[in-house]
């Protein structure tokens, strides 16, 4: 990953983790807790792709595993967010543009459900049965609901910051060159130059036609 991507990812992850632990975790909402850290990973993965999403997810999950008051084995949430970040990065649009908000919302819901299932599954492997006592269906529903309500305020802003950090507000350079942008197509295609060349060609043809007509007229007069 580039240096600017690493710095931005670290800053966003740290801020999200602080808000997650100090604010969201203390709301005492029924069921799950809104996962701001997950939404941050999703926003970065939709811009950086599957490799960047996996790296950011692993780092964010590892920080969450080590941050107090963590009550689970270190590396558990890192594994979950690494997988989720990789899968979310596969949904990155090829041209860097999102046609609608439906795609990201589907990614958020799938990631919320997948994170809860993976976390509970890994916990079951290490002997943690807390999800069974709370109720897995309730956790799945509330996690998807809270993250879906929070996503419009987080994911677009994260994606915009990630693109600005790359000095490319739309997408990668190659993808932007392939995108059907009308203004860029006119500029890159040299439309104005082509029109000027066509006008010059028409003037030359007109002048040649006049010379040819004049030659014909003079030839007729001589006869």
RABEL-V457914 format. One record per residue. N is the residue number from 1. SS is DSSP state (2 for helix, 1 for strand, 0 for the rest). Layout:
# RABEL-V457914
N & SS
N & SS
This chain:
# RABEL-V457914
1 & 0
2 & 0
3 & 2
4 & 2
5 & 2
6 & 2
7 & 2
8 & 2
9 & 2
10 & 2
11 & 2
12 & 2
13 & 2
14 & 2
15 & 2
16 & 2
17 & 2
18 & 2
19 & 2
20 & 2
21 & 2
22 & 2
23 & 0
24 & 2
25 & 2
26 & 2
27 & 0
28 & 0
29 & 0
30 & 0
31 & 0
32 & 0
33 & 0
34 & 0
35 & 0
36 & 2
37 & 2
38 & 2
39 & 2
40 & 2
41 & 2
42 & 2
43 & 2
44 & 2
45 & 2
46 & 2
47 & 2
48 & 2
49 & 2
50 & 2
51 & 2
52 & 2
53 & 2
54 & 2
55 & 2
56 & 2
57 & 2
58 & 2
59 & 2
60 & 2
61 & 2
62 & 2
63 & 2
64 & 2
65 & 2
66 & 2
67 & 0
68 & 0
69 & 0
70 & 0
71 & 0
72 & 0
73 & 0
74 & 0
75 & 0
76 & 2
77 & 2
78 & 2
79 & 2
80 & 2
81 & 2
82 & 2
83 & 2
84 & 2
85 & 2
86 & 2
87 & 2
88 & 2
89 & 2
90 & 0
91 & 0
92 & 0
93 & 0
94 & 0
95 & 0
96 & 0
97 & 0
98 & 0
99 & 0
100 & 0
101 & 0
102 & 2
103 & 2
104 & 2
105 & 2
106 & 2
107 & 2
108 & 2
109 & 2
110 & 2
111 & 2
112 & 2
113 & 2
114 & 2
115 & 2
116 & 2
117 & 2
118 & 2
119 & 2
120 & 2
121 & 2
122 & 2
123 & 2
124 & 2
125 & 2
126 & 0
127 & 0
128 & 0
129 & 0
130 & 2
131 & 2
132 & 2
133 & 2
134 & 2
135 & 0
136 & 2
137 & 2
138 & 2
139 & 2
140 & 2
141 & 2
142 & 2
143 & 2
144 & 2
145 & 2
146 & 2
147 & 2
148 & 2
149 & 2
150 & 2
151 & 2
152 & 2
153 & 2
154 & 2
155 & 2
156 & 2
157 & 2
158 & 2
159 & 2
160 & 2
161 & 2
162 & 2
163 & 2
164 & 2
165 & 2
166 & 0
167 & 0
168 & 0
169 & 0
170 & 0
171 & 0
172 & 0
173 & 2
174 & 2
175 & 2
176 & 2
177 & 2
178 & 2
179 & 0
180 & 0
181 & 0
182 & 2
183 & 2
184 & 2
185 & 2
186 & 2
187 & 2
188 & 2
189 & 2
190 & 0
191 & 2
192 & 2
193 & 2
194 & 2
195 & 2
196 & 2
197 & 2
198 & 2
199 & 2
200 & 2
201 & 2
202 & 2
203 & 2
204 & 2
205 & 2
206 & 2
207 & 2
208 & 2
209 & 2
210 & 2
211 & 2
212 & 2
213 & 2
214 & 2
215 & 2
216 & 2
217 & 2
218 & 2
219 & 2
220 & 2
221 & 2
222 & 2
223 & 0
